[in-house]
Amino acid sequence: MTARALLGAAALALFLPAARAAADLVVFEDGRVVKAATWRLTEDAIEIGLPGGGAFTADLSRVDRIVEDEVLPAEEAARETPKLPEVAYDLSYRSGRRAASASPWDALVEREARRQNIDAALVAAVLKAESNGNPRSVSRKGARGLMQLMPATARRLSVLQPFDPEQNVRGGVRYLKELAERFGNRPELVLAAYNAGEAAVDSYGGVPPYRETIGYVRRVLSWWSPAIVPQGPGAAGSGR
């Protein structure tokens, strides 16, 4: 095992949770969703306890994400979900759009955002929300690195070393670009899908009423103002 791999394993071991007693949704990359009464991560697997009893183990690299199954009541969800103007948004790269606060990763973010034509300020805000700039970060759900990529997502995006900042940011930027194209540059849907998955956004027809996801969308939007496509003749510049 290489020194890099040993460091990665050590970092993961620090964050591996004990069995979690919760009704969470384990979403697999093939679209299957399993409701878990408990789950436990090992370095490369997830042990899932089922609500009706019994358990099984699956390869962690096949897990797209783990979503907290805490659905807000309809009135509370409607009140808490951010409401953005029904206008056309421009999430493409624009020179001069920067993160609200400086980060050691700004140059890397700028380079990858320019390469893949996505708003660098959006990437910086997501990076801040996901890892707060810690390239060794591992969430209790197994997401890794600066952009907190799950193993299945990292593999799909050709991120072979998720703790490598350049690979991780490149993968996260590519994912944001895919989501922007899929959801018509709607900022709240892009962010909700990054957190809860595309299937959840499709299923609910908007931001899923998960407490975690609504909080995530609100937090990122507090740091990032999406640019608006200029309207009318002679319109110059864009922004909010």
Buried (B, 14 or more C-beta within 10 A) or exposed (E): EEEEEEEBEEBBEEBEEEEBEEEBBBBBBEEEBBEBBBBBBEEEBBBBBEEEEEBEEBEBBBBBBBBBBEEBEEEEBEEBBBEBEEEEBBBBBBEEBBBEEEBEBBEBBBBBBBEBEBBBBBBBBBBBBBBEBEBBBBBEBBBBBBBBBBBBBBBBBEBEBBBBBBBBBBBBBBBBBBBBEBBEBBBBBBBBBBBBBBBBBBEBEBBBBBBBBBEBBBBBBEBBBBBBEBEEEEEEEBEE
